């Protein structure tokens, strides 16, 4: 699964990197080195307003997908991930997978490898200031005519060296899949749900401090390499 990640760029930088416009207004969260479930995050979407051209933009969403038919937001923390293998059949995710896909940019994500008497956190990153494009889904939940836009990260079985840390990983999209994944007129993403090995092979699996275990800790030192005990 992907339960924590780092988002360190401002919306202007993300807009340039993903060839998008900044649609965050004054809602953009600041740099976050310990993004946790239900926090507000930035995502890339493509929409076509009526009588207008298709536009790619950076938007703010709440991490933890809430289907439009949910009674409340209480289940969001359990809906931060959607399995790529079943996303087109699970009722909570199916319509979003067909019509409302997004990219959730990340500097990297964290996983914990079991070790003797403890779990060692690792930070998976490209390590060169290039954002990872995690495949995501989004939905809109309404209450009293006020919308809450929520999202989830797609996960798949780990590949390569990642299997030594955890059995699941985010579905990472290479740049040549961005347009197809974001295209709201394309209603069958099944061919895009296979992980790309080249991205996985380029990742750095960086051991980091156990300070990341607490969501109260949030600073750049969390993503720095730590010596293994």
N, C-alpha and C positions, 0 to 999 in steps of 0.2 A: 504494500500500500504506500501511498504518499501522504504522510500526516503532518509533516513540517517542511517548509522550504524557505528560501531567502529571495526577497524581491528588493533589489537595491537601486534600480534606476528610476528617475523621475519620468512622468508621462511624455515629456518632450523627447527624451532620448529613446523611449520605447516607440514613439510614433515614427521617428526617423528610421529606427532599426526594422520596423515591420511595415514600412511604407504606408502609414496610416495618419489620420488626423487625431489630435488630442481632443477627446470628447468628455474629459473628466470634470471640466469646470473647476469648482473649488472643492470637489469631493475627493481628490486624489490622496491616498495615504502616503506618508513619507516612506523613506527607506526602512525596510523591515527585515532584520536578519533572523527572525524566528516567527515566521508566519504560521499561525495555528488555526484550527477550525473555527469558523464563524467570524473571523476577521474580515475586514473589507480589503479586497485585492483588485488588481488591475487585470483586465482581459482584453483581447483583441477580437472584434466582431466585424462582420460585414452585413449591412442591412440596406434595403432599397426603399426609402420613403416614397410614398405615393407621388407619381409624376416626377421623380428625381432619379438620378443615376445611382448605381451601387456605390456605397461608401464604406471604406474600412476605417474603423476608429478604435481608440483606446477608451474603455469604459470601466467604471467601478462596479464591482459586484461583491456579494457576501458569500464567503466560501462555505459551502454546504448546501447542496441543491434541495430546494423545497418545491415539489410539484404544485401546480396551480390548484389542485383539488385538496391539498393538505389542510387540516383544520387550523394548524398554527405552525410556528417555526421551531417547535421543540425538537424535531427529529433531524435538524440540519447537521449537527455535529457527527451523526452517523452516516451522512450522505455526502461526505467530502470526496469519495472515490466512486467510480463506476467501472465495473470490469468490462474490458473491451470485448471479451468472449460472449457476453450476454447482454450488452447494452441495447441491442436491437430487439430484444424480446422482453426485458423487464419493464413492466408498466410505468414505473417511476421515471425511467430514463428514455424510453423508446421515442416519444415524440420530440424530445430535445435532441436526440441523436439524429433524427431525420431532418429537423427544421431549424434547430438552434444550437449550432456548434460554435465553439470559440477556441482561441489559443490563450493559455495562461503562461505568460513569460516568467522565467525564473533564472536567477543567477546559479541556482543549484538546489538540490533537495537533500534531506537528511534521512538516513536509515540507521538502525541500531543492530549491530552484529552481536549475537550471544557470545560471551566469553566466560572464563572461569570466575564465577561469583559476581559478574557485572555484565553490562552491555556496553559495547564500544560504539559511540556514534561516528558515522562517516558522512562526509559532505560530497555529493556527486556533482561535478561541475566540469565545464569545458576549460575553465581556468584561464581564459584569455579575454574576458569581458564580453564574450558573445552570449546572449541569452539562450537558454533552452526554451524550446517551444513545446510546452506540454499540451496535448490535446485535451480539450474540455468541452463541457456542455453547459447551457444556461437555461434558466426558466424564470418566469415572473409570477410572484405570489401577491395577491391583492388583499388588502383589508381597509375598509372605509375609504375606498377609492385611492388608496396610497399604495404604489407598487414597491415591492422588494425584489430586486434582481439577484438571483443566487446562481451558483455555479458548482461544478464538480470536475475533478481531474480524472481522466481515463487511465486505467492501469492495465498492465499485461504481465505475462510471465517474464521474469528476469532472464537476461541473456549474458553470455560471456562471463567476465570476472564479477559482474554484479550478483551472480548466483551465490557467491561466497559470502555476501553481506545479507541479502534478503531475497525471498522468492518472488517478490512482485516489484515492479518499477512503473513509473509513469510512461504512457505512450508518447514518445518523443517524435515530433514531426520534423523531417528535413525541410529546408526552404522550398524545395520543388513540390511539396505537398500542401503548403500553406493555402494557396488560392483554392484548391479543390476542397480542402477541409472547411474553409470558411464560407464557401459558396452556398447561400441560402436557397438557391434554385436547384441544387443537386440533392436529391432526396434519398440517395443510396450510398452511404459512406463505407460500405462493407469492405471495399478494396483498399481502404486507407487504414484499416484497423490492425494491420500487421506491422510489428515494430521494425525499425530500420537498424540493422546491425552496425552500420558505419558510424552512426552517432554514438552508440554504446561503446564501441572500440576506442572512440576519441575521448571518452570521459576519464577524468582523474577521480579516483576513489580516495579521498583525503580524510585521514583520521582527524577528528577534532575534539575539543574539550567537552567533558560531560556537563559543562555549564549550559549547553544547549538543552539539557533535559528539562530545565525549568523555563516555562514561557515568560517568566518575569525577567529573564535575562535577554537583552536585545541590543547587541552592538556588534561592530565589525570583527571583534576578536573571535566570535563564534564560528566564523568560516575559515579561520587561520589553521594551518596544519599544527597538530599537537603530536608530541612523542607518545608512542604506544607504551603502556606500562609493561 
